[in-house]
Amino acid sequence: MAATNEHTVLQFVTPSSTASTTTQVLTARIHPLVIFNVCDCFVRRPDSAERVIGTLLGSILPDGTVDIRNSYAVPHNESSDQVAVDIDYHHNMLASHLKVNPKEVIVGWYSTGAGVNGGSALIHDFFAREVTNPIHLTVDTGFTNGEGTIKAYVSSNLSLGDRQLAAQFQEIPVDLRMVEAERVGYDVLKATAVDKLPNDMEGMEQTMERLLTLINDVYKYVDSVVEGKTSPDNNIGRFIAEAVASLPKLPPQVFDNLVNDSLQDQLLLLYLSSITRTQLSLAEKLNTAAQML
């Protein structure tokens, strides 16, 4: 597909009363796999490509939230006034994904970069023919603001009579859902430069530091409420009560023993795996030497 750029693009950061009433999507819920796929495709892009685009797969929840769970890149060529998308590749990849996950449907498309442009309007028109009201996800792989900013948009056309004046992209809330292990990797991706990936012990240390910070914040909040400096919030109180109730009711000494035993088991596994690697390396060298003789 090749199209010529004759669109004017309007990008709104906050909700606007001028937005079309047909825009019903409230939130884009994004799983970390999507962000990792986008970054991987950007690293592997051709040297001549300034950005990469791709298809977003997922489902639409009853409350209007778009649950984005998977993605794949789509080859395209882009210039200042023209965009060409490989439609056949897009359809073949979609058919392959549907064989594995038939419940996942097209919910939108993604691109790398800090925002939208005229080319984005043309590509959005193509995906609007594939699915009603598609999501446009942007991942700032150029770290314009010092980190990889993630934004989501929905689009509507502004017209005067029969004449289309512009394509309006309205930003919508983004909800990143990830477990602690995924968040460690995501925090590394957000940084502009890292010396190395954290190992297991460093990741555990960062997690414990974050946990201690959260405990201190809760401690300060409870003290502030008890002293009357802060008005109580029933929802926060319930969350704190549920967190405290989830803790194992064990004496401190027994709890420390369980933690220490688990730590010793992990260290033993690391030691055994190190011995195994050493034995395999030694066997490989002995086998090579025997073949040379």
Buried (B, 14 or more C-beta within 10 A) or exposed (E): BEBEBEBEBBBEEEEEEEBBEEBEBEBBBBBBBBBBBBBEBBEEBEEEBEBBBBBBBBBBEEEEBBBBBBBBBBBBEBEEEEBBBBEEBBEEBBEEBBEEEEEBBBBBBBBBBBBBBBBBBBBBBBBBEBBEBBBBBBBBBBBEEEEBBBBBBBBBBEEEEEEEEBBBBBBBEBBBEBEEEBBBBBBEBBEEEEEEEBEEEEBBEBBEEBEEEEEEEBEEBBEEBEEEEBEEEEEBEEEBEEEEEEEEEEEEEEEEEEEEEEEEEEEEEEEEEEEEEEEEEEEEEEEEEEEEE
